[in-house]
Amino acid sequence: MFDAPDFLPDCPEDLPRGETCPPGLVIVDKPRGLSSNAVASRIRRLAGQKKVGYAGTLDPLATGILICAIGKATRLLQYLTAHDKVYTARVRFGISTDTDDALGQVLSRAGAALSTAEITAALEPWRGAVDQIPAKFSAIKIGGKRAYDLARAGKNVEIQPRPVTIHRLELRGAPVLETVAGDDSNPPVQVTDADIVVGCSAGTYVRSLARDLGADLGVGAHLTALRRISVGSYGLDQAHSLSEFETEVRRYGVLRPLGLDAAILGIFPEFPGDETQVRALSFGQAPALRDSTHAAPNIPLETANSCPNASDGALVAVTEPVTETKAGDKRVVALAERNRDRLKPIWVLRPAKS
């Protein structure tokens, strides 16, 4: 369940340099032991591009999907970060830590021998809209400083609860009883390991959820493994390891990301524009959704309304009309916002040529 690439050695120096990589998204299966910044640095090196960012930080302990954006595709990160995510997590009940994961200092060793019914009952209150207090060792800013910097400095960190939504929370398989070895000052203790699946909104801390579940059961708990298996519409079947990307660069001389058109269509609902709308958007204008005075018939408003999430204020990817020569090759003209009966351009990808 938690198989993931091992920690990788430093990136070889024989990889080609030069900004030859086109803009787009790189879906990385992040290995355990690397920070998200380290992964972005590796992609930056492989792409020969300085402008590389990522959506949604994964702790070094975590593995799974980390979406990196190259070049002007970094404009998409703000939307990707806001997407729902799905994780598989392993929670150890009976031991709590100051970081709420296995990398922290142990705070309590109460031990726990929990049944499936007890853990299942504990999950119930955390489904739906809940208020969650993020971990003290997190990147949240308090008074302009990161919470983890304050915590490491021994400062008292008080983080206010934040509203999040947990769409899916379920126990995967039966919990397992384990015995954790002791030391000179602590005897061995029996704990319960449980695998859970968490589907949640942006801003949800799974290790904070583990902490709260342990507190509710009165035994303490922390996260021992975490794997992100999806971000929005992107899943692990689209992700590749860093070693696979390195092999690609050696073989083809360039990193080949998911192209900008495909990336945008993977995030936003498609709105097939007609010739009049496409031309107006290419000039940065806001064409009507339906206007009988246009030479080319526009898409009826009811068709636009059938587009998923295409209500007023929603963003849609407006594509060029499909021709025989472009069949199967969708090209995005602009990212636009539905504004009553018009399409307001937010980002024109293919501006008109004078």
Sequence and secondary structure as in RCSB ss.txt:
>XXXX:A:sequence
MFDAPDFLPDCPEDLPRGETCPPGLVIVDKPRGLSSNAVASRIRRLAGQKKVGYAGTLDPLATGILICAIGKATR
LLQYLTAHDKVYTARVRFGISTDTDDALGQVLSRAGAALSTAEITAALEPWRGAVDQIPAKFSAIKIGGKRAYDL
ARAGKNVEIQPRPVTIHRLELRGAPVLETVAGDDSNPPVQVTDADIVVGCSAGTYVRSLARDLGADLGVGAHLTA
LRRISVGSYGLDQAHSLSEFETEVRRYGVLRPLGLDAAILGIFPEFPGDETQVRALSFGQAPALRDSTHAAPNIP
LETANSCPNASDGALVAVTEPVTETKAGDKRVVALAERNRDRLKPIWVLRPAKS
>XXXX:A:secstr
            TTS  SS   SEEEEEEE TT  HHHHHHHHHHHHT S EEEES   TT EEEEEEEEGGGGG
GHHHHHTS EEEEEEEEET EETTSBTTS EEE       HHHHHHHHGGGSEEEEE   SSSS EETTEEHHHH
HHTT       EEEEEEEEEEEEEEEEEEE   SSS  EEEEEEEEEEEE TT  HHHHHHHHHHHHTS EEEEE
EEEEEETTEEGGG B HHHHHHHHHHHSS   EEHHHHHHTTS EEE  HHHHHHHHTT   BSS TTSSS    
HHHHHTSTT STT EEEEE    GGGTT   EEEEEEEETTEEEEEEESS    
